[in-house]
């Protein structure tokens, strides 16, 4: 089973920069970021290494407008995440897995999926 780590703090102490470095979106100028004993910037050299890391480490961005592209429905994010799984799932199983994940965090998949990010503001999502 995995672990959930939150990066919290007051405004200004570089939480976003730290998160980007952990997610391999921005290269650190000094120091190292280790995951399972591997330096995530120097030891992950092949596409397969990086894919393994992306399967193991994901970020959940607080700002939905920064996390979602306004031109795509929210479903697109969920569809893209299945690209990182080792096996291909048929569409019905993907939908069930997505719906289950949404329900586990208290969201109703019928109120979320098929909508654009701006349509989610103020939506009551009880399961």
Residue, then its C-alpha position, 0 to 999 in steps of 0.5 A: x500500500x502507498x503513502x500520502x504525503x502533504x506539503x503544507x505551509x504559509x504563503x511564500x516558502x516555496x511549496x510549489x517549487x518543492x512540489x515541482x522538483x519532486x514531480x520532476x517538473x523543475x530541476x533542483x539547483x542544489x541538493x538531491x531528491x531521493x525516492x526508494x534510495x534513487x536520486x530522482x533526477x540523476x538515477x532515473x535515466x531511461x524512459x522506463x525508469x521515469x515511467x516507474x517513478x510516475x506510477x509511484x509518485x503523483x501530485x494532486x494540485x490544490x488549484x483546479x484551474x491550474x490542474x485542469x485544461x479549461x478546454x477539456x472535460x475533467x474525464x480527460x485527466x482520468x483517461x490519461x492516468x490509465x496510460x501509466x498503468x502496466x496493463x490495458x484495462x477495457x473501457x468499462x473497467x476504467x470507468x468503474x475504477x474512476x467512479x470508485x476513486x471519485x466516490x472514495x473521496x466523497x464525489x459523485x462521478x455522475x456530477x463530475x465526469x463529462x464536465x468542464x472545470x468551470x462547471x464544477x464550482x459550487x457543484x454539490x457532490x454528495x455520493 
